[in-house]
């Protein structure tokens, strides 16, 4: 499974790159707005730091303007993935952008029917929002499982990008189901490291080693 980090914070991205867990980045207008800087410069900088896809989202709702915005965003860097909403206008834009060889991430997916349409429109990525489905009493991971099965049935190239990830269990469940990507807030990536038995075991090893008075490196 690939990890896309869900942030537009340059410092957070720079801190995570040495881990080797940054396969791409997802941003949205809300994340960009929080940075208080020029959108183009933020996207350009992120794209220079990360080799994988960097999602940048259109803000128009009509096809004609979405297409112009998408083409502009794609011109910022070769690894920009244009995010479009899962609407009729968004899927028309997806199809047109894909015909031009532009990476497209179709976002705000909440049903398997929507995911099927996105794949038929040629989406590079489909972003189902599991956390938001959980919030309204539905099981977000059931949707991921349905989409994975449908895509496998027909050999669609569209990758399932699990979004609105709230917990480490979301990441594990997505991996068990076979989703291609999880887009994960930095906080969740750091939580994936943690287990109380790891901390307990490391402390025991270090305490025992300290009693020997030795050092691994020569003095």
C-alpha positions, 0 to 999 in steps of 0.5 A: 500500500502507498501512503499519501500524506494529507497536508499542505504543511511544508515543514511536516512534509520535510520531516516525513520524507526521511521515513520513506513513507511519503509516496505522494501528497494530497491537499485541498482548498482547506489545507492550502488556506491554512498555510496563509501563502500563495497556492501556486508556490505551495504546490510548486514547493511540495512537488519539488520535494515529493516524487509521487503525485501531489493532489491539487483541487479545483474550486470551480463547479462548472466543467468549462472553468474546472477544465481551465483550472485543472490545466493550470494546476497541471502546468505547475509541475509534472507530478500534479494530480488534479482533484475534481469532485464526483459530480457530472461536471467533475467527471466530464472534466476528469475525462477531458483532462485524462485525454490530455495525459493529466493525472486526475484524482476524483474526490468526495466519493461516497458510493460504489456507483459513483466509484464505478462512474469515476473509473469509466471516466478514466480517473487515475485515483478515486477518493472514498471518504471513510471517516465521513461515512462512519460519522453518519452511521455507515461503515466506510470500509464496506464501501472500500471493499465494494469498490476494490471488488468492482475494480478487480472484476473489470480490470479498471486501472483506477487506484482506490485512494482511501481518504478521510482516514481518522485512525490507525485501524482505518489504515490496517483495514484498508490494507487488508481489503487491498486498497492501493493508497491511504491518504493519511494525516501526519498524526496517524503516520506517527501513531502507526509506529506506536505499541506499548510492548515495543516501548516496554521491550526497548526499555528492558533491553536498554536497562540490561545493556546499561548494567554491562557498562559497555559501549557498541562504538569504540571509545 
